[in-house]
Amino acid sequence: MKLIYVVEDHQVIREGVRRYLELAGYKVLSFGNLASVREAFRITKADLLIQDVMLPDGDGFEFVRELRQTIDIPVIFMTARIAEEDRIHGFELGADDYISKPFSPKELVLRVQAIFRRIDGGKEVDRGRRNTFRAENGILCFDEIEHKVTVNNEVIPLTAAEWRILGFLIENSARILPRAEILKTCFDYSSESYERIADTHIKNLRAKLGPYPWIETVRGYGYKFIGYPVEENA
């Protein structure tokens, strides 16, 4: 049974979300502040975090930023902060989804289910390959066996969303991928208003993968993986 942490200071919303998720078959622990969920993470790592932003004892964005330094976990921001810059900031922090209040609890459950389908589905279709690529002096290994990425033998910590995008780019390296296709395939998003989210994830990937030209931007269209394959013993 998947364990979900819900952090929300409004008791009615918190309990409503907890009930809907439990009815959907998840184990849920809910928290009204950051101090309590910090303590919970010291004891047990959840499978998913649903995080409010404005809390009585701190900022949810900053909490997730801190959490990401030690724990790789899918995150959904659930907040009344609906400005585009807030949404983009959430995805810059590696969020898997961002849902604005007021919202339908049924929609939230569907988004949770979609995230777990993508994560678990990826494990089921894992083809057990190690793909190695070169770009200038960089050597990138996309290792599906151990589920890790290295650049010049250094392990690169990717979020689940970044792993999906990089894998999709590599799998389709023979063609340019439109932003809309990346979003639809990797996140089930179809709205044009989300296309900046693809740019944000690509920006994060480039920063992590170093100064080598792994991903090309095709202006006005999308992205293409341009590392060329090499043999592992080459």
Secondary structure, DSSP 4 states (H G I P E B T S, - for coil): --EEEEE-S-HHHHHHHHHHHHHTT-EEEEESSHHHHHHHHHH---SEEEE-SEETTEEHHHHHHHHHTT----EEEEES---HHHHHHHHHTT-SEEEESS--HHHHHHHHHHHHHHHHHHHHT----EEEEEETTEEEEEETTTTEEEETTEEE---HHHHHHHHHHHHTTTS-EEHHHHHHHHH----GGGHHHHHHHHHHHHHHH-SS--EEEETTTEEEE-PEE--TT-
